[in-house]
Structures are given as C-alpha cells and as structure tokens.
Amino acid sequence: MIIHFEGGCVIEQKKTQINENESKKPKNTLTAIREQMLLSKSELARKAGVSVLTIDRIEKGMSCRMETKRKILTALGIDFSESKKFFND
C-alpha cells in the first residue's frame, strides 16, 4: 500500500468507501416489507406476475412503471394509495 501525504490519496480512498456504503442503502422499503412477510424474491415475483429480476432491480432502487408498482403492492396486500411509503420515485 502506497501512502501519499501530498494530493490526499488516502482521503480519496475514504471517499470511495463512503460512496460504496451510500449505494448499499435501500432506496425503498420493499426489501424490508418483503422480508417481514417472509417472502423470497421469487415468491413475490410469482404473486405479482413480474420477473425476479424486476423485483431485484426495484429493491436496488431502480425505478419501475406504475403498473409494476400496482402489481407488487397488490401481491403484498397493500393499497396502491400507500405507494409513496414504499417507492421513492
């Protein structure tokens, strides 16, 4: 490991670690709700009529269509009017 006292090499490395931790923060509460209901991604995907990849992407914070949100919330037994509590976009 090379440490530079000029140019802030170590400081840049710490910033990268912080950015990586920020990207791991959930962007929505879907994961927590799904796990609280003891559902796997594949079970939720089957109930909602969407792919497991779609569930995975949404849990990572990617956006999705309104229809997809409706399907997921319906599968979880949640009224669509509550969608703002589960999706941030």
C-alpha positions, -999 to +999 in steps of 0.1 A: +000+000+000+014+034-010+005+063+011+009+098-003+010+127+021+005+151-007-025+151-030-048+133-005-046+098-019-058+083+014-087+108+016-098+098-019-099+062-008-121+070+021-145+089-001-148+059-023-157+037+007-184+062+018-199+063-017-200+025-018-218+024+016-243+050+003-251+028-027-259-001-004-286+019+014-321+007+004-338+032-019-372+020-009-387-002+018-397-031-005-370-054+008-379-048+044-416-054+038-410-085+017-387-100+044-411-090+071-438-110+053-413-139+050-414-139+012-385-146-011-379-125-042-392-154-064-423-158-043-431-121-045-423-121-083-447-150-089-475-135-068-471-101-086-467-115-121-433-099-127-398-113-130-374-119-101-350-096-119-376-068-118-380-073-080-342-073-076-339-040-096-366-023-077-351-033-044-318-018-055-335+015-061-342+015-098-375+030-109-403+010-124-436+016-142-467+025-122-484-008-133-455-028-118-458-009-085-495-017-085-489-054-091-463-056-063-484-037-038-515-059-047-494-090-042-484-078-008-520-069+001-512-032+003-535-005-011-520+015-040-527+048-022-499+037+002-473+035-026-454+067-016-445+048+016-428+020-004-414+037-035-394+069-035-397+078-072 
